């Protein structure tokens, strides 16, 4: 776990800073500097681009991670990297042609309930391309076991640019319309930087010759295109469907709640940057013992860190919305709870997703992802109409719990391994007890002071119990090293 902990710690710090910047943007700058309709619009554009992104790059970001370590010959590795750039064009060019010829029809359909979307429809396509090629170049650096810089560009660069652009909107240096185009350029600039870094780290000899196992790569990529698109639908379809059923401003209210809850996923996003290529390498080498060890360690470690974040967020959520000082956004309290519960459950899965996508059972990941996509779309359609934007969050929670449980049972059946232990139950018990106790602990000071006081108490109690009970040897070893330094 050495390289995992080292890079996970750095990635976690980057994610914390990135989420901090994003938090300022989401909770204050977007809500106060940009009209709610335009805030909802930028979320809609980026979310829809995320849904299209796996298709745009032919799933090659996953193929690079799975197959690069299986080639021991540099020539074959270089051919794989070359084709990771070529294959996406076979999707992008035909889609671009269709988009140009049928632009009016597509834009009319998307903007049926909200006319503001129509003018900016083509930005969705451009952002999807930029996001997709960023992931491909980021995959190049991951297989070199170097994830930190790419994580920095992904999590901090775009958010910092958004901060500057929002300030420019506030001072009327640019208009909200120009903000939309400027953000698209930011995503273009992001992929250029990532490309230069990937080439600096490892510059392949470009070759048009097909790598070995090319048919297998195509088959794997095809499954991962569909699985990736289906998986992204779970994350983004709510922000696409809300404008089709509600006013586009509702997307802004919903997105603030989603953003706050997504803080729980920070440790997972940090650790998975390095555990995915390691899991792929272990599976390629037949090292199932190493896969199982990482599976269990990642589960309890992620649950410990994620559990603390879950408590800090949900026990301070009322004060957080008081700081925002926009009553219409406070409808997101229940959204935060439901989404953070779903994120916490996903943390407990550890490297489950990496095992499925990089093993010979990757086809099952495709079927499960499609099932999740269908489930969340059907539930969204019904629940949004029934209870509004809270229904979108409930649809996500139900889908995540159901299909994550199926993934755990499937891997246990096929590989005879599962991520849980007695410490998992102790950890969940600790979260429930602390949550129940501190729910009734409230202060009558300024919201910021309330959050600081309550968070300090939660952190102290939680930290002492985790360390004393030795729920994770990795956490205790890390703390010992930090104390010695």
Secondary structure, DSSP 8 states (H G I E B T S, - for coil): -HHHHHHHHHHHHHHHHHHHHHHHIIIIIHHHHS-HHHHHHHHHHHHHHHHHHHHHTTTHHHHHHHHHTT--SHHHHHHHHHHHHHTTHHHHHHHHHHHHHTHHHHHHHHTSS-GGGGGGHHHHHHHHHHHHHHHHHHHHHHTTT--HHHHHIIIIIHHHHHHHHHHHHHTTSS-HHHHHHHHHHHHHHHHHHHHHHHHHH-------S--TTHHHHHHHHHHHHHHHHHHHHHHHHHHHHHHHHS-THHHHHHHHHHHHHHGGGHHHHHHHHHHHHHHHHHHHTT-HHHHHHHHHHHHHHHHHHHHHHHHHHHTSHHHHHHHHT-GGGGGGHHHHHHHHHHHHHHHHTTTHHHHHHHSTTHHHHHHHHHHHHHHHHHHHHHHHHHHTHHHHHHHHHHHHHHHHHHHHHHHHHHHS--S--HHHHHHHHHHHHHHHHHTT----S-HHHHHHHHHHHHHHHHHHHHHHHT--HHHHHHHHHHHH-
